[in-house]
Amino acid sequence: MTVMKYTIAFLIMLSSFKLSAQNVGVGTTTPAERLDVNGNINVTGTIKANGVDGQPNQALMKNAAGVLAWGDLCDFKSMATFMVGPGTWTVPASVTKIMVEAWGAGGGGSNIGGGGGGGYVRAIFTVTPGDIISYAIGAGGDGMNGALFGVAGGASTVTVGGYTVTANGGAGGTGSSTNAIVALGGQGSVTGAPVNRNFIVLTGASGKISMNDFITRGSTIYEHASG
């Protein structure tokens, strides 16, 4: 009687699987892959990709060869930020690639309009541990009153080997209401040997001219400025 119970249980268990041309289906009678599961999967152990287990904070993905493998979502796991300068930074041990981001400073505003935003540059470089990276951080431009133009923002630069990454500062706000000129945003650039195309350059937003509206309420005149 006991043997019969085990046999029935075994047959019931097998009935939930479907074998088709060496494909195994769980929850499906038409498995399209070697193992085709229709439903959720609960794993209490680990998952290996081609015999290799993943490391903490890695994700399962396809590599450049199209093979499933564990890998990092981002190559850059550490960050060094510099708010003032000039200065230098030494490439740490075991680091062979860095991504540089630089922002130019914004231009100062005026009575007539706002200053332009600073430019932005992002570039990726191959480096060697011990390399010296030099940088300079631009300062924001001063605002001005009266008929004076706002002061332009300073440029931020980073030099890596034969390359120089430059994020220029924005122009200062215009000082004249006659033929008012919009303060242009700073631009970015990468100079040096032209073989490195792995960079992004964005121009800062332009400053806006102030717009004045006059509203009369009874005997009182109100001036509203925006921009």
Backbone hydrogen bonds in HBPLUS format (Angstrom, degrees):
<---DONOR---> <-ACCEPTOR-->    atom                        ^
c    i                          cat <-CA-CA->   ^        H-A-AA   ^      H-
h    n   atom  resd res      DA  || num        DHA   H-A  angle D-A-AA Bond
n    s   type  num  typ     dist DA aas  dist angle  dist       angle   num
A0005-LYS N   A0001-MET O   3.21 MM   4  6.53 152.3  2.29 144.4 150.9     1
A0006-TYR N   A0002-THR O   3.20 MM   4  6.54 160.8  2.24 152.0 155.9     2
A0007-THR N   A0003-VAL O   2.95 MM   4  6.19 154.8  2.01 150.5 158.3     3
A0008-ILE N   A0004-MET O   2.97 MM   4  6.17 162.1  2.00 152.6 156.3     4
A0009-ALA N   A0005-LYS O   2.98 MM   4  6.17 162.9  2.01 149.9 154.9     5
A0010-PHE N   A0006-TYR O   2.90 MM   4  6.05 153.2  1.97 144.8 152.1     6
A0011-LEU N   A0007-THR O   2.98 MM   4  6.20 156.3  2.04 148.3 154.3     7
A0012-ILE N   A0008-ILE O   2.95 MM   4  6.18 155.2  2.01 149.9 156.6     8
A0013-MET N   A0009-ALA O   3.00 MM   4  6.21 153.9  2.07 144.1 151.1     9
A0014-LEU N   A0010-PHE O   3.05 MM   4  6.29 159.4  2.09 147.7 152.6    10
A0015-SER N   A0011-LEU O   3.09 MM   4  6.24 138.2  2.27 138.8 149.5    11
A0016-SER N   A0013-MET O   3.24 MM   3  5.77 160.2  2.28 111.2 116.8    12
A0017-PHE N   A0014-LEU O   3.08 MM   3  5.51 163.5  2.10 114.6 119.9    13
A0018-LYS N   A0025-GLY O   3.18 MM   7  4.99 144.8  2.31 132.5 139.2    14
A0025-GLY N   A0018-LYS O   2.96 MM   7  4.99 147.6  2.06 137.4 147.0    15
A0020-SER N   A0023-ASN O   2.96 MM   3  5.04 159.0  2.01 140.8 147.4    16
A0023-ASN N   A0020-SER O   2.86 MM   3  5.04 158.0  1.91 110.9 118.0    17
A0024-VAL N   A0034-ARG O   2.81 MM  10  5.70 155.8  1.87 122.9 130.8    18
A0036-ASP N   A0024-VAL O   2.79 MM  12  6.15 163.6  1.82 165.6 170.5    19
A0026-VAL N   A0036-ASP O   2.85 MM  10  6.21 161.2  1.89 156.1 158.3    20
A0038-ASN N   A0026-VAL O   2.85 MM  12  6.15 172.0  1.86 177.9 177.4    21
A0049-ALA N   A0052-VAL O   2.90 MM   3  5.17 159.8  1.94 148.0 142.6    22
A0052-VAL N   A0049-ALA O   3.06 MM   3  5.17 160.0  2.10 106.3 112.6    23
A0058-GLN N   A0055-GLN O   3.11 MM   3  5.63 147.8  2.21 144.9 141.6    24
A0059-ALA N   A0071-GLY O   2.86 MM  12  5.55 165.1  1.88 165.1 164.8    25
A0071-GLY N   A0059-ALA O   2.91 MM  12  5.55 156.9  1.96 151.1 158.2    26
A0061-MET N   A0069-ALA O   2.85 MM   8  5.54 177.6  1.85 159.5 160.1    27
A0069-ALA N   A0061-MET O   2.67 MM   8  5.54 169.6  1.68 168.3 170.5    28
A0063-ASN N   A0067-VAL O   2.93 MM   4  5.56 161.5  1.96 145.6 147.1    29
A0066-GLY N   A0063-ASN O   2.87 MM   3  5.28 162.8  1.90 118.4 122.6    30
A0087-GLY N   A0135-TYR O   2.97 MM  48  5.55 149.5  2.06 152.5 153.1    31
A0135-TYR N   A0087-GLY O   2.96 MM  48  5.55 162.2  1.99 156.0 154.8    32
A0089-TRP N   A0133-ILE O   2.72 MM  44  5.05 143.8  1.85 143.6 155.8    33
A0133-ILE N   A0089-TRP O   2.75 MM  44  5.05 172.4  1.76 155.9 158.1    34
A0091-VAL N   A0131-ASP O   2.89 MM  40  5.31 164.4  1.91 155.0 160.3    35
A0130-GLY N   A0091-VAL O   2.86 MM  39  5.03 160.1  1.90 132.0 138.6    36
A0095-VAL N   A0092-PRO O   3.41 MM   3  5.83 159.5  2.46 127.1 128.0    37
A0127-VAL N   A0096-THR O   2.88 MM  31  4.87 160.0  1.92 117.5 124.0    38
A0098-ILE N   A0125-PHE O   3.00 MM  27  5.53 159.0  2.04 154.7 161.5    39
A0125-PHE N   A0098-ILE O   2.92 MM  27  5.53 163.7  1.95 162.3 167.8    40
A0100-VAL N   A0123-ALA O   2.74 MM  23  5.27 165.6  1.76 169.9 169.3    41
A0123-ALA N   A0100-VAL O   2.89 MM  23  5.27 155.3  1.95 148.2 156.4    42
A0102-ALA N   A0121-VAL O   2.90 MM  19  5.32 155.4  1.96 153.6 159.9    43
A0121-VAL N   A0102-ALA O   3.00 MM  19  5.32 152.1  2.08 150.2 156.1    44
A0104-GLY N   A0119-GLY O   2.80 MM  15  5.02 166.7  1.82 148.6 151.7    45
A0105-ALA N   A0154-GLY O   3.04 MM  49  5.36 170.4  2.05 172.2 169.5    46
A0170-GLY N   A0105-ALA O   2.93 MM  65  6.48 149.7  2.02 152.0 161.8    47
A0141-GLY N   A0106-GLY O   2.97 MM  35  6.34 171.2  1.98 162.0 164.8    48
A0107-GLY N   A0116-GLY O   2.83 MM   9  5.24 169.3  1.84 160.5 163.6    49
A0108-GLY N   A0151-VAL O   2.79 MM  43  5.13 175.6  1.79 154.0 154.7    50
A0173-GLY N   A0108-GLY O   2.75 MM  65  6.14 165.5  1.77 162.3 165.6    51
A0144-MET N   A0109-GLY O   2.93 MM  35  6.47 152.1  2.00 153.1 159.4    52
A0110-SER N   A0113-GLY O   2.86 MM   3  5.43 153.8  1.93 154.5 163.3    53
A0210-SER N   A0112-ILE O   2.62 MM  98  5.40 167.9  1.63 152.6 153.1    54
A0114-GLY N   A0208-LYS O   3.00 MM  94  5.47 153.5  2.07 148.9 150.4    55
A0116-GLY N   A0171-ALA O   2.82 MM  55  5.11 162.6  1.85 152.5 158.2    56
A0117-GLY N   A0205-ALA O   2.72 MM  88  5.07 173.2  1.73 165.3 166.4    57
A0186-GLY N   A0117-GLY O   2.71 MM  69  6.17 158.8  1.75 158.7 166.1    58
A0119-GLY N   A0168-ASN O   2.85 MM  49  5.38 177.7  1.85 172.9 173.6    59
A0120-TYR N   A0202-LEU O   2.96 MM  82  5.11 165.9  1.98 151.0 150.6    60
A0202-LEU N   A0120-TYR O   2.90 MM  82  5.11 169.9  1.91 152.4 153.2    61
A0122-ARG N   A0200-ILE O   2.89 MM  78  5.10 157.8  1.94 148.9 153.7    62
A0200-ILE N   A0122-ARG O   2.70 MM  78  5.10 154.3  1.77 151.0 159.6    63
A0124-ILE N   A0198-ASN O   3.14 MM  74  5.91 156.3  2.20 168.8 176.0    64
A0131-ASP N   A0128-THR O   2.95 MM   3  5.72 158.1  2.00 152.7 153.4    65
A0134-SER N   A0159-THR O   3.39 MM  25  5.34 148.5  2.50 145.8 147.2    66
A0159-THR N   A0134-SER O   2.85 MM  25  5.34 165.6  1.87 154.0 158.4    67
A0136-ALA N   A0157-THR O   2.89 MM  21  5.24 149.2  1.99 149.9 151.4    68
A0157-THR N   A0136-ALA O   2.90 MM  21  5.24 148.5  2.00 141.7 152.1    69
A0154-GLY N   A0139-ALA O   2.87 MM  15  5.05 165.4  1.89 148.2 152.4    70
A0151-VAL N   A0142-ASP O   2.89 MM   9  5.12 167.7  1.90 162.1 163.1    71
A0148-LEU N   A0145-ASN O   3.33 MM   3  5.98 164.0  2.36 133.2 136.0    72
A0150-GLY N   A0173-GLY O   2.83 MM  23  4.70 160.3  1.87 136.4 143.0    73
A0153-GLY N   A0170-GLY O   2.84 MM  17  5.22 161.1  1.87 156.9 162.0    74
A0156-SER N   A0167-ALA O   2.94 MM  11  5.22 162.2  1.97 142.3 145.3    75
A0167-ALA N   A0156-SER O   2.83 MM  11  5.22 164.6  1.86 158.5 163.7    76
A0158-VAL N   A0165-VAL O   2.85 MM   7  5.04 147.1  1.95 141.1 150.2    77
A0165-VAL N   A0158-VAL O   2.70 MM   7  5.04 169.6  1.71 159.8 159.0    78
A0160-VAL N   A0163-TYR O   2.89 MM   3  5.25 144.2  2.02 139.3 150.6    79
A0163-TYR N   A0160-VAL O   2.99 MM   3  5.25 165.1  2.01 128.8 131.6    80
A0164-THR N   A0191-THR O   2.92 MM  27  5.29 153.5  1.99 143.5 148.8    81
A0191-THR N   A0164-THR O   2.99 MM  27  5.29 165.2  2.02 147.5 149.4    82
A0166-THR N   A0189-SER O   2.86 MM  23  5.24 175.5  1.86 160.1 159.4    83
A0189-SER N   A0166-THR O   2.79 MM  23  5.24 148.6  1.89 153.4 159.3    84
A0168-ASN N   A0187-GLN O   2.74 MM  19  5.26 154.2  1.80 159.8 159.7    85
A0171-ALA N   A0184-LEU O   2.92 MM  13  5.47 173.2  1.92 176.3 176.4    86
A0207-GLY N   A0183-ALA O   2.64 MM  24  4.89 159.2  1.68 152.6 156.9    87
A0204-GLY N   A0186-GLY O   2.79 MM  18  5.12 162.5  1.82 154.9 159.1    88
A0199-PHE N   A0197-ARG O   2.99 MM   2  5.78 134.0  2.21 103.8  91.0    89
A0211-MET N   A0226-SER O   2.66 MM  15  5.30 158.1  1.70 157.4 165.4    90
A0226-SER N   A0211-MET O   2.97 MM  15  5.30 142.8  2.11 135.7 147.4    91
A0213-ASP N   A0224-HIS O   2.74 MM  11  5.04 158.9  1.79 146.9 154.3    92
A0224-HIS N   A0213-ASP O   2.71 MM  11  5.04 166.4  1.73 154.5 159.3    93
A0215-ILE N   A0222-TYR O   2.76 MM   7  5.03 160.2  1.80 146.7 153.7    94
A0222-TYR N   A0215-ILE O   2.68 MM   7  5.03 174.8  1.68 157.7 158.7    95
A0217-ARG N   A0220-THR O   2.77 MM   3  5.23 169.0  1.79 166.1 168.7    96
A0220-THR N   A0217-ARG O   3.04 MM   3  5.23 163.5  2.07 126.2 126.6    97
